[in-house]
Amino acid sequence: MNVSVVGFGGIPIQGLSFEEAEKVLLRAFDGGINLFDSARGYTDSEEKIGRALGQHRDKIYLASKAMSRDGRSMMGELETSLKKLDTEMIDLYQLHAVGSEQQLEKVIGPGGAYPALVKAREEGKVRFIGITGHSKDILLKAVATGLFDTVQFPYNPIETEWEDALIPAAAKAGMGTIGMKPVAGGAIHNVSLSIRFTLTRGMTVSIPGMDSVKQVDENVSAGENLDKLTEKELSILAEEKSFWGELFCRRCGYCLPCPSGLNIPFLLLLEVYFTRYGLEDWARSRLATLDTSYDACTECGECLAKCPYHLPIPELLEKAGKIFG
């Protein structure tokens, strides 16, 4: 596939109406973006992409993914994706969020999701098969199998642990590398520098999530300048990395739904607006509109098991709650 260096991450359009999503998606297409990535778990994202871009199907590449680990379930998810995306074939279908050796062994073993996708490829329902995840060690093992065409992982100036082994291994294997969360879920303020950072260090494509025409234009512009970053630009990103450290929310939403009704990513984002950007009144006004706040956390631990970054979410919520007072 001859994909654009900047692709379209399909998570944020879940929050848009179909009409709003269409405007954003068509702006991306008009700007030269030709890879659109979604997932079965992204509620109506696939359907919005299918509706908006169906007329341009022969000019774009569709990618989606599912978390099913067995073959039967995966085939059911694939059929749903085909229907939602309004297409007879999906260019890239990925095993979504494979995070342990046990999961990897299950998906590639007899009766697993991977053999089912191989059959689907033979039937012309998918062109390529990929894998996604957040664990460097597991994805290295996946690359070593030689089974996959692409590997997708979070890559940005903060999360650079992939550079020493995974990116070179994937390149050696002839695999495409797809970088999700190129601005660390919105944590990095300088979007253009962050995307350029990922694209000048061996990645095939970077897929920032977008939910506005303005974001599309910024991301397209970033992809048009592939000059290596200067020392000054690298120092700007180094300051961002130093500020955040490791314990910050990337707003992937995997922690949801919360049994207590907390919008965990949004609550943690409000703390960022309060402490980093100085928007104290705005953050307080937004907090006041929520039905549940920080003190509703019961420390049940469900979010801990679901967070791919292993964040101490109850502790972070407690800390944020104290900041708001």
C-alpha positions, 0 to 999 in steps of 0.5 A: 500500500502506498499510504500517506505519511500522515493517516487518520486515527478514528477514535475522536470522531466518535464524539462528533455527529455524522455530519460533523465527522463527514466534514472532518473526514472529507477535509482529511481526504482533500488534504491528501490523507489516504489511510483511515484507521478505526476499530470495532471498539470505536463505537460508530467510528467505522460507520462514519468513515464508511458513509463519508468516504464511500464515494472515494473507496478506490482512492483510500486505504481502510484499516480496522481491528478487533479484539477477538482472540478466537477465529469464530469471533474474529470472523463475526467482527470482520463481517461487522466491520465490512458492513459498517465501513460499507466495503467488500474488502478491508485493506488492513485488518489488525489484531487489536491490543495483544498484550501478553504472551498468552494472548499472542499464542492464542491468536496465532494458534489453531482456532485463533483469530490470525488463521481466521484472518488468513482465510478471510484474506484468501476469500478477498475480504482483507488484503493485509493482516496487522497487529497492535499493542502497547507492549514492546516485548510482545510486539517484538515476539509478534514481529519475529513470527513473520506472520504480520504485515504491519505493527501498530504501537504508540510512538511519540517524543515521550514514548520512545522505547520502541526505537532500540529494537522494535522499529528496526526489527519491523523494518528488517522484516519488511513490515509497515510501522503505524504510530498511534498517539503521535502527540501522546493523547494530546499531552504534547502541546507542539503537534507539528514537532511531535508528528515530524519527530515520529516521521523522521525516525523510521516510521511508515505512517503516523495516525493522529486522532482528529475531530476538527478541520483545524486539527486536520490542517495542522496534521497535514501541514506537519506531514509536508515537512519531513526535515529532521528536527533541529537541536532547538526543536528537539530541546522543546520536545525534551522539555515536554517529555521532562514535564510529563514523565511517565504517569500521565493519561493518554486518553485512550479510553480503555479504562471506560466504562467506570462502574461509578460513572466517572469519565476518567480521561476527561477528569484527568484532562481537567487537571491538565488544564488547571495546572499546566495551562492555568485555565482554573475557572474554565476547568472548574466550570467544566467539572461542575457540569459532570454528574460524577466527580473525583470523589466518586471513585471507590478504588474498585480496581477495574480501571487498573486492569484495563489501562494499557499503561498500568497507571495508578488511576485511583491515585491520580484521581485522588491527586486531581481531586485535591487540586480542585479542592 
